[in-house]
Each structure stands twice: as structure tokens, then as C-alpha cells.
């Protein structure tokens, strides 16, 4: 129920508002000690109204972090692959 409520609330945001929220979330994430200590970080590509991680991915990459994104391999298994900007 909570997921559907959040999805509905996100769908009411304009693209500009979603982008603004994604940038704010990325900046806030960079203040997390655990994230800054990590050398390798898994992220995702947003689908639909999900929070877009592009800003976070770019900021992490600029700081020398290795970013990995999910991908389905030839055997239909979920694997994390290195992000290549």
C-alpha cells in the first residue's frame, strides 16, 4: 500500500520537480560517511517515476568511485556491471 501511495505521489510531480529532487537526494547522499568510504557502489537506472540516480552516479564517478549498474546476463541472471560514463 505504501509503495502505491509513493508511486502516485511521485507521478504528480513535474519532470522539473523530479529532477530537482534527484539532485537534492544526490547531494544529501554524498554527506553519508558510509557512501564516501565505499570504493564500489551499486546504483540503478530509474524506471517511470522512480528517483533518477543519474546525478548521484555522475557525482560519485567524479569522486573516483566505481559505480555498478544492474544488467541481465545471457542466462537471465541479474548482475552488476561497471558503469562506463
Secondary structure, DSSP 8 states (H G I E B T S, - for coil): -HHHHHHHHHHTS-HHHHHHHHHHHHHHHTT-HHHHH-SEEEE----TTS---HHHHHHHHHTT-EEEEEEE-TTS-EEEEE---
